[in-house]
Amino acid sequence: MNNPYATSRNDPDGPLVDALADLPRRYPQVTEAWVGFSGGPDSTVLLYLAKRHLEAWKVRALHVDHGLHAKAEDWSAHCRRVCEKLDVSLTVLQVSLPAAPEDGLEAAAREARYSAIAERLRPHQAFLTAHHRDDQVETTLIQLLRGSGLRGLAGMPRERPIGQGVLLRPWLAIPRAELTRALESSGLPAIRDPMNHDPRFLRSRVRGELLPLLDSVRPGAGEAIARTAKLAGESTAVIEWAAERVLEDRIQPDGSLCLEEWRDLPLPVRAEVLRSWLSRLALPVPQRRQLMELLRQCDADCDREILVAWPGSEVRRFQGRLYATAPLRNPDAGSLLRWHGPALELPEGLGRLAWQPESGRDPAGPWPDLQVGFRTGGERI
């Protein structure tokens, strides 16, 4: 039987193609692949080989225009020409960035890009990126310089959920040199983004200055750093698995976390269980500073209600439990609900209010006529 994904041992693109060929087997639920296509060398190779060898999936291209460069329109036009040549449909997404991003331009662009992609992905779709081993090495070094823990040292994951689909990085174990050879054999043009060599950006300096220096001190430094990232990723997976098991004994049927049982754990374990809990609720996990603040407040006065918030999540303590939700929309002070009956369904997924009759009382009423709203301050019952 002919294997459409079979490659020759002498095929220079063999390692790249083999990594792609394994995807349909590992992700049988996927039928379509969006290839992140910047027009640069790496993504050009990915689109070229995915179109040729991912026959089990429908391949499309997705180009994100951040509007950061004067030639952004020219780059979009270049991507259209390449896609026409490869007979691949192209979607161009326009994203906007804040005027003064808090975490820097690179981080803001990345967040805007992945947010736009997440909105588009469906359960049967995958988003493929051309990140390779050299990218992984740079990411691990950057995280090390920032003082990150194991998760940071693990670099980029090979896969993770995005929107309703999955993000895949099939080439993380393959060095950039393999992609460079594949681009030359493809004969396709590629854009060279000058921002990749701009010394104002940390990644550019790590790539152009730090990595060559490390390799001169210890040849093969990049390969060793990539191995460190792999080992850190494996250790992180073990920690997350253990945290899930501990969480099982402390999470309540309504999704809240029993505070007393959780506080009995050592501090580092508490932090991991919190991360696991928020991930299970499909809520963003906080940065370390916010996580430490939540732990600090939970260790404080147990009778005091707390609220710790970060983008996409809010955690409250109430009656001995922790509750995590997406940010609650606070309606206008005059926005009130009328409650006249046995139960009232609250908006924004806040739950349900219901009367509990005393023993011997008629459970059918009569019902008082009440108004329910968010607190504005000064109310008394």
N, C-alpha and C positions, 0 to 999 in steps of 0.2 A: 504494500500500500504506500502511495506517495505521501510524504509528509510536507504540507505547504510551508512549514516553518523550518524544515531541515536545512542546515547550513554546512558548507564544506569546512573541513578542518583548516584548509588553506585560505578560506574566505577572510580577508582582512577585517570585515565587519562582523565576523562570527560572534565575538563576545557580546556585542551590542544587540545583535539580532536574537541570540539565545536568551538574553534577559527579557526581551520583549515577548518572545515566543511562549514563555512560561506563564504569562499573565492570564490568558483565557482559562487555563486549567485552574489557576489559583483563585480566580474571581468569576465563577460561572454565572453569577447574577448579572454581570456587566455585558451589555450589548453594544454600547457606544463609548467612544473615547474622544474627549476633548484634549487636544494637544496645546499646551501653553506655548504660543508662538510669538516671540518678540521680534523675530527676523534676524537675531544674532546667530553666530555659528552653531552653538549647542542645540538650540531649539530647531534650527533648520535641519540638522542631522536627525533629530528625533522625529520631526514631521515626515521627512523623506523615508526613513526606515519603517516607521509605523504604517505609512500608506502602503508600502511594498509588502510588509510581512505580517501585519495584524489583520489578516483576512477574516478572522472570526468576529471582528468588531467593526462597526462603522466609524471611520476616523474623520474628525472635524478639527478645525483650527480655531483657536481663540486668542485674539490679540487685544491686549489692554493698553489703552492710550492714557497715560497719566497727565499729558499736557505739560510735561516738565522741560521738554527740549524744543528748540526752535524748529527742528526738522521732524517733529512728531507726525505731521501730516505726510511727509515724504516717506517715513518709515511704515506708516499704515498702507500707503500705496505700494511700497516694495513688497509687503506681506501679501497683498492682493495678487500681485504679479506672480509670486512664487506659488501661491495656492492655485492659481489658474493653470500654471505649468504642471503641477502635480495632480490636478483634478480633485482638489479638496475644497470643500466649502469653508468659508471664513466668516467669523463673527468678530466685529470690533466693538469693544466695550469702552466707553468714555468714563473715567472716574475723576473726581475732584478731590484735592487735598486741602487741609486747613492752611490758613495764611501763615501761621507760625506753629508748626507741629511741635508738641511737647517733647516727644521722644526722638526728634530728628527727622530729616526728610526721608531717609531710607526706610525707617520703621513705618512712617506714615504711608508711604507709597505701597509698602508690602501689605499693610493692614487694609488699605482701600482696595488693593488688587484682589486679595483673597476674599474680602467681603462681597465684592461684585461677583466673583466666581461662585461663591457658596450659594448665592441667590438663584443661580442658574442650574446648578447640578441636581439631577433627579436620581432616584434609587438605582436605576439600571445604567448609570453613567459613571465614568471614571475621568478624572483630570490628571493628565500625564505631564510631568516636568522633566527637563533634561539635566537636572542636577547630577553631578558626577563626584568622584572621589575627591578631586581637588577642591570643589565647593564645600564638601563635608569637612575637609581638613581646615579650611578657612573659618568655617562656622565654629568648629570646636575651639580653635585658637582664640577667636573673638570672645566666646563664652568664658574661656579661661581668663582672659584679660579683664573680664567684667566680674570675676569672682563667682561664677555660677557653680552650682552643685552638679550632681551626677546627671540630671536631666539636661543641663546645658552642655556638659561635656559629651553627651551622646549625640549632639548635633541634630541634624534633621532626621525625622523618622522615615522609614521606607514607605510607610502608608499611614494614613489617618483619615477619619471621616471629614468630609467637607460638604456643607449643605446636606442634601439627601443622598449624596454619592460618596465617592472615595477618592482621595488624592494619592497618586502612586509616583514613586521615584525609582524606577527600575534600574538606573545606572549608578547608584551611589557607590558601588564597589569598583567602578571602572574609571581609570585615570583619564584626564582631559586629552592626553595624546591620542587615545583611541578615537575620540570624537573628531579631532583635528584631521586624522587620516581619512576618516569616513567622509568628512566634508569635501576634502580634496578629490576623492573618487566620485563623489556625486556630481561635481561640476556646477553646483548651485551657488549663486551669490549670497553673501551674508552681510549684515550691517555690523559695523564696528562702533559700539557705543563709547564715546570718549569719557563718559562718567565712570566706566570700569577702570580707568587709569587716573582718576582725579584724586590727588593726595588729600583732599579735604575729607574723603570718606575713609573710615577705618578699614573696611574690607579691601579697598584699593591698596592701602599701605601694607596690610598683612600679605596680600598677594605679591606685590611688587618689591617689598623690602624685607619683611620679617621671614617669610618662607625661604627665600634664597639664602638668607643669613643662616637660618637653622640647618638647611641642607649642607651648607659649607662647613658648619661645625660638626654635624653628624650626618653623613650621606644616608639617604633613605628616611629622613625625618618625617616626610609627609606620609609615607606608608605606615610608620610607627604611630603617628597621630591618628590616622584613620583606624588603626587597630584599637587604639584607646577608645575612640568613639564607639566602636562596635561593642567592646566589653562594657562600657558605661551603659549602653543601651540594653544589654542583656541584664545587667544588675538592676537597672530601673524597672525592667519588666518583672523581675522577681519581687521587688519591693511593692509594686502595684498589685501583684497577685496576692501577696500576704495582706495588704491593706484591705483588699476586697473581702477576704475571709473574716477579718476583724470587724469590718463594717456590718456584715451579715448579722452579727449578734447584737448590734446596737441600733440599727435603723428600725423605725416604727412603721406600721402598715400605711400611715399617711405620708411617709417620706421624711418625717422629722427625725432628729437625732437625739437620743436620750443623753442629756447632758451629764448626769451623774456617772453613768457607765463609761462614757467617753472620757471624762476627766480622770478616771482611774488609770488611764494609759500613760506611759512615758511621753514626754513632750514631743520628741521626733515622730513617734507613732501617731500621736494625735494629729499632727500636721498632715501625715500621709493619709489618714482616714478621712480628714476633711476634704482633701483633694479627690479622693475616691468617691466620697459622698456627692460632691458637686458635679463630678463627671457623670455619675449615674443619673443625676437630675438634669443632665444636658445643659448645665450652666457653666459659664466661663470660670476657670480657676484663677484666683488672684495672684498677683505678684507677691514676692516674699514679704515685702513691707506690709502689705495689707493683710496677709495671712498671719503675720506676727501680731498685728494689732488686734485681730479677731481672737487669737489665742490669749492675749493679754486681758482683753475685756471679759472673756469667759472665765478667767481665773480671778477676776475681781468680785465684787459683791454679788452673790448669787441671786439676791432678791431683786436686783435692778435689771430692768429690761434694757437690751442693747440693740443697736443697729449699726452694722458695718457694711459699707457698700463699695462697689467698684464697678467699672463698666460692664453692664449686662447682668449683674447679680446684686442681691441684697440678702444679708443673713440677720435674723432676729432671734433673740432669746425670749421665751415666754413660757412661764409655768414649768420650768425644768427641762425644756426642750429647745433645740435649735431648729429654726425654719429657714429654708433658703428658697427664694423666688426670683424671677426676673423683676426688674424695677417696677414698682407699683405706680400706676398713673394716679396722681392726686387730682380728683375732679375739683371744680369750682366749689367754694364754700357753700354756695346756695344749692348745689346739686344733691338732692335728697331722694331717697327711695321710700315708697309707701309700703308698710308691712301690715297687712290685714288678712290673716289667715294662718294656717298651721306652719308654713315655712316660707322662707325668702331666699332665692338664689342670688348671691352677690355677684357683681360684675368683676371683670379682670381675673376670673378664676380664683377669687378669694374664698370661696366655699359657700356654706349654706347655714342660715339661721333657722332654728326650729324650736317650737315650744315643747317642753317636757312636762307633761301634767303630773301633779302630785298624786300620791296614792289615794284612790277613792274619788278623784275628781273626774269630770266628764272630759275625755280626750278630744271631744268634738268642738270645744269652745265653751263660751263665746270668746272671740278673739279681740283684743284691744286694737285700736287703730294707732300705729306708731310710724315714726319717720326715722330712717337710718341713713347716716352719712359719715364721711370721714371727720375725724376730730379737727377742730380749728383752734382750740384753746379756750379755757374758761368754762367748759361744760361741767355740769354736775348731774348726777343721777341720785 
